[in-house]
Structure formats: structure tokens, C-alpha cells
């Protein structure tokens, strides 16, 4: 496809939000990267946070409320771990949907897009690309399989009865009828999706990071800007919600207690709900640059934007050997990959990074893996394929 055709291609990215959650942020960044690389890209969301004219808001939260009521009594406080997609907004009636050549789904849960709406899209013959920000698209109702071994969601540990299994079968049958290409943003989830959907087209493309924002800044300059101590070793942790067990904050606290060599020199900064509040991406980039190490002790994760952001600012990372994290952190080169749920090894990793200069290696990895033009072109190739 030549440049003229690229300009004519219209892509609609669909997401529950444009700025809330890792999947939403990744989708918004991809939209901007596509628009900068010859594609006319728009975004359709229910929860609009940005002021972008290329993002259109649609619908209400009524479908979300109905779905929460449907499953709340079964999940006992874990209702955010599952979605049935029995309720949603009919995006097929919008002008944005009708004029689009490609419908690009991202994280569409909590009452955004229902399976019934997806059925209508498939019947329309639309080409659909679906980026897998978690495992929900190929599982019954949960977002991460975790330690569950149910291959067809027959005995779901979250929902009793046959609900999860029925939804699993419904998805599998639905996908067979549609022109859908699934994109895993980590090799880990790509392989999981291929195992779960052996007949589906599944490719791997990383998320992109805006390097004009997340870029190298002198560490002392960043600390001065944020009024942080000059001579301390700064350990940084970030989570949308510190109380989210999946993000492993308690493991970080235990690991810090195990550190002896650096204890008197350490300063730990936690960013997120219930901790330090960050106003903008630029301020977050400065926080990454100011830190000596970024720690992400997630127990379940796909391709965390935070690791890519930290490395783009030159900050090496430490995380557990789970999900896509070992693909992002090259062990002992630009960070440390600790044994899963091993507090002692997590502490060892933090100490290793604080004792070695890995900043150049982190910058190199980020530039080669998460460049906007590179990622956008890979998606354009997927859009063009038949």
C-alpha cells in the first residue's frame, strides 16, 4: 500500500476509556502513532478523560452497572476480576463505526462492548483487529488465568455453575465466523492465545511509548525539579491502586525490609491511588528519571507500560518472572528478573541494580522495542493483510 492509500485508511480504536488503565493508555498512544504515520485513526470510548478531538465519547455506565449486579453476589469482592459482556453499548450505530475500514478493539470490558454487539460487527463483515491487553478475550469471564488449569473454563473458581464455560464456548464459536486478527502485546500472551485459539490468526506487536515524553533526563536535574533528595538511592513503585493484590506491593515492602547494605541510603516512592499523586505524563517521566530503580512486583501482568516508560527514561527495572515481564527486562543487563513470589530474590534484584550502572542498556532496549513508528508500521501491515 502506498502513502496515498495509507492516508485514506480509516481505523477506529475501541476502548472503555482513553486514559484509565494500561490498555486504554496503550490504545491512545497507538492512535497518536497511527495518525503520525499516515493513517486516519479515531478512538471510541465510554469514559473520556483526554481533550483530544480524535476521541469520541459514547453511551452511559448503565450496562456496567447491570453487569456488576449480575455477578456481584457470586464474586464476593472480586467482581473486577471478571466480565461476562452480556451488557454493552451498541457502537455499530455510530458514524465512526460505519465509516471505519478497520475496527480495532482494545480493552472493552465493564459494559463497553457486549458479545451481542461483537456478533453484529462480525455479521457486518468488518475487519476486526483485537489487541490482547489481558486474557479475557480467549477465556470465559476472567481477565487472568492465574494458577487455574481449566482449559475450557468448566469449573470456574470465580463463578459457580456453567456461566464461564458457556461464555468460553460462545466466544470460540463467534471467532470462527469473523475476520479477526488478534494481537498479543507480549510473546507470553501471544503464545497463550495461540494455544487457546489454535485456528485464529494471532501475531505479536509491542505497545509503543511516546519517546518525546518518556526520554532520558539527567537524574539530578529530575530530582531538583521534583524536590527529591540528591544523595539517596530512590526505589520507585507505581500502581493505579496500591491495594490491588495483583500488583504485589506487599512483596516490595518485604523485599525492602530484607535489604541491609542500602537501608540507610534508600528512599522509596510509591505512585498511585493512596500514595504520591502525579499530575501528568511529563511529571511521571521526571519521576522515572529521578529513580535509581523501578520495581514492579506484579503477580499477573502482560506487557506493563510502566516498565517500558521507565526504561525509556533510562531507569533499570526489577520484576518477577511472570507474564511478559521477562521479555521486557533482560536479566542482569537492563534490570533483574526475580524468581516468582521470591521476596529474597526480589531484594537481591534491587540490590544488584543499585550496585550496577544499567541506564544505557535500559535506554537501548526501550528505543529498539517500543518505538512509535516501528509499532505503527507493524499494525499497518496487519490492517492491510487479508
GIZIHU-V564303 format. One record per backbone hydrogen bond with DSSP energy under -0.5 kcal/mol. NH is the residue of the N-H (numbers start at 1). CO is the residue of the C=O. E is the energy in kcal/mol with one decimal. If there is no record, write none. Layout:
# GIZIHU-V564303
<<NH | CO | E> <NH | CO | E>>
This chain:
# GIZIHU-V564303
<<6 | 2 | -2.0> <7 | 3 | -1.8> <8 | 4 | -1.2> <9 | 5 | -1.2> <11 | 9 | -0.5> <11 | 40 | -2.4> <12 | 102 | -2.7> <13 | 11 | -0.6> <13 | 42 | -3.2> <14 | 12 | -0.5> <14 | 104 | -2.8> <15 | 44 | -2.2> <16 | 107 | -2.7> <18 | 47 | -1.2> <21 | 19 | -0.7> <25 | 21 | -2.2> <26 | 22 | -2.4> <27 | 23 | -2.1> <28 | 24 | -2.4> <29 | 25 | -2.3> <30 | 26 | -2.0> <31 | 27 | -2.4> <32 | 28 | -2.0> <33 | 29 | -2.2> <34 | 30 | -2.9> <35 | 31 | -2.2> <36 | 32 | -1.4> <37 | 34 | -1.6> <38 | 35 | -0.6> <39 | 34 | -2.1> <40 | 9 | -2.2> <41 | 39 | -1.1> <42 | 11 | -2.5> <43 | 54 | -2.7> <44 | 13 | -2.8> <45 | 56 | -2.7> <46 | 16 | -1.4> <47 | 16 | -2.8> <48 | 46 | -0.8> <49 | 47 | -0.5> <55 | 52 | -1.1> <56 | 43 | -3.1> <56 | 54 | -0.5> <58 | 45 | -2.2> <65 | 61 | -2.2> <66 | 62 | -2.5> <67 | 63 | -2.2> <68 | 64 | -2.5> <69 | 65 | -2.3> <70 | 66 | -1.6> <71 | 67 | -1.5> <72 | 68 | -2.2> <74 | 71 | -1.0> <75 | 71 | -1.6> <76 | 72 | -1.3> <78 | 75 | -1.0> <81 | 78 | -2.1> <82 | 79 | -1.0> <83 | 141 | -2.8> <89 | 112 | -3.1> <91 | 89 | -1.4> <93 | 90 | -1.0> <94 | 91 | -1.6> <98 | 94 | -2.0> <99 | 95 | -2.2> <100 | 96 | -0.7> <100 | 97 | -0.8> <101 | 10 | -2.3> <102 | 10 | -1.9> <103 | 127 | -2.4> <104 | 12 | -3.2> <104 | 102 | -0.6> <105 | 103 | -0.7> <105 | 129 | -2.7> <106 | 14 | -2.0> <108 | 106 | -0.9> <112 | 108 | -0.5> <113 | 108 | -2.1> <115 | 85 | -2.5> <118 | 114 | -2.1> <119 | 115 | -1.9> <120 | 116 | -1.7> <121 | 117 | -2.0> <122 | 118 | -2.1> <123 | 119 | -2.2> <124 | 120 | -1.6> <125 | 122 | -1.3> <126 | 121 | -1.4> <127 | 101 | -0.7> <128 | 179 | -2.7> <129 | 103 | -2.5> <130 | 181 | -2.6> <131 | 105 | -2.5> <132 | 183 | -3.4> <133 | 131 | -1.0> <135 | 143 | -2.7> <138 | 135 | -1.3> <139 | 135 | -0.7> <139 | 136 | -1.2> <143 | 81 | -1.5> <148 | 145 | -2.0> <151 | 149 | -0.8> <153 | 150 | -0.7> <156 | 154 | -0.5> <163 | 160 | -0.7> <166 | 162 | -2.7> <167 | 163 | -2.2> <168 | 164 | -2.2> <169 | 165 | -2.4> <170 | 166 | -2.2> <171 | 167 | -2.3> <172 | 168 | -2.2> <173 | 169 | -2.4> <174 | 170 | -2.2> <175 | 171 | -2.6> <176 | 172 | -1.1> <177 | 173 | -0.6> <177 | 174 | -1.2> <178 | 174 | -0.6> <178 | 175 | -0.8> <180 | 178 | -1.3> <181 | 128 | -2.4> <182 | 180 | -0.5> <182 | 201 | -2.9> <183 | 130 | -2.7> <184 | 182 | -0.5> <184 | 203 | -3.1> <185 | 132 | -0.9> <185 | 183 | -0.5> <190 | 186 | -1.9> <191 | 187 | -2.6> <192 | 188 | -1.9> <193 | 189 | -2.5> <194 | 190 | -2.1> <195 | 191 | -2.0> <196 | 192 | -2.1> <197 | 193 | -2.7> <200 | 197 | -1.9> <201 | 180 | -0.7> <202 | 200 | -0.7> <203 | 182 | -2.5> <205 | 184 | -1.9> <205 | 203 | -0.5> <209 | 370 | -2.4> <211 | 209 | -1.1> <213 | 210 | -1.6> <214 | 210 | -2.6> <215 | 213 | -1.3> <217 | 313 | -0.6> <222 | 218 | -2.3> <223 | 219 | -2.3> <224 | 220 | -2.2> <225 | 221 | -1.9> <226 | 222 | -1.7> <227 | 223 | -0.7> <227 | 224 | -0.6> <228 | 223 | -2.9> <233 | 265 | -2.2> <234 | 232 | -0.6> <235 | 233 | -0.6> <235 | 267 | -2.5> <236 | 234 | -0.5> <236 | 293 | -2.7> <237 | 269 | -2.5> <239 | 271 | -2.5> <242 | 273 | -1.2> <244 | 241 | -1.9> <245 | 243 | -0.8> <247 | 244 | -2.0> <248 | 245 | -1.6> <251 | 248 | -0.9> <252 | 248 | -1.2> <253 | 249 | -2.0> <254 | 250 | -2.1> <255 | 251 | -2.3> <256 | 252 | -2.5> <257 | 253 | -1.4> <258 | 254 | -1.1> <259 | 255 | -0.8> <259 | 256 | -0.5> <263 | 260 | -0.6> <265 | 262 | -1.8> <266 | 262 | -1.4> <267 | 233 | -2.5> <269 | 235 | -3.0> <271 | 237 | -2.7> <272 | 276 | -2.1> <273 | 240 | -1.4> <275 | 272 | -2.3> <276 | 270 | -2.4> <284 | 280 | -1.9> <285 | 281 | -2.6> <286 | 282 | -1.8> <287 | 283 | -1.8> <288 | 284 | -2.4> <289 | 285 | -2.4> <290 | 286 | -1.9> <291 | 287 | -1.2> <291 | 288 | -0.7> <292 | 234 | -2.4> <293 | 234 | -1.5> <294 | 316 | -2.3> <295 | 236 | -2.9> <295 | 293 | -0.5> <296 | 318 | -3.1> <298 | 296 | -0.9> <299 | 246 | -3.2> <300 | 246 | -1.0> <307 | 304 | -0.6> <308 | 304 | -1.3> <309 | 305 | -2.8> <310 | 306 | -2.7> <311 | 307 | -2.6> <312 | 308 | -1.9> <313 | 309 | -1.0> <313 | 310 | -0.8> <314 | 311 | -1.6> <315 | 310 | -2.7> <316 | 314 | -0.6> <317 | 334 | -1.3> <318 | 294 | -2.3> <319 | 336 | -1.9> <320 | 296 | -0.7> <321 | 338 | -2.0> <322 | 320 | -1.9> <324 | 301 | -0.7> <324 | 302 | -1.0> <325 | 322 | -1.7> <327 | 324 | -1.1> <328 | 324 | -1.0> <328 | 325 | -0.8> <329 | 325 | -2.4> <330 | 328 | -0.7> <331 | 329 | -0.8> <332 | 335 | -2.3> <333 | 330 | -2.5> <334 | 330 | -1.9> <335 | 330 | -0.7> <336 | 317 | -2.1> <338 | 319 | -2.9> <338 | 336 | -0.7> <342 | 339 | -2.2> <343 | 341 | -0.9> <346 | 342 | -2.1> <347 | 343 | -2.4> <348 | 344 | -2.1> <349 | 345 | -2.3> <350 | 346 | -2.1> <351 | 347 | -2.4> <352 | 348 | -2.4> <353 | 349 | -2.4> <354 | 350 | -2.2> <355 | 351 | -0.9> <355 | 352 | -0.8> <356 | 352 | -0.6> <356 | 353 | -1.0> <358 | 356 | -1.0> <362 | 358 | -2.0> <363 | 359 | -2.3> <364 | 360 | -2.3> <365 | 361 | -2.1> <366 | 362 | -2.1> <367 | 363 | -2.3> <368 | 364 | -1.9> <369 | 365 | -1.9> <370 | 366 | -2.2> <375 | 371 | -2.3> <376 | 372 | -2.8> <377 | 373 | -2.3> <378 | 374 | -1.5> <379 | 375 | -1.9> <380 | 376 | -2.4> <381 | 377 | -2.1> <382 | 378 | -1.4> <383 | 379 | -2.7> <384 | 380 | -2.1> <385 | 381 | -1.3>>
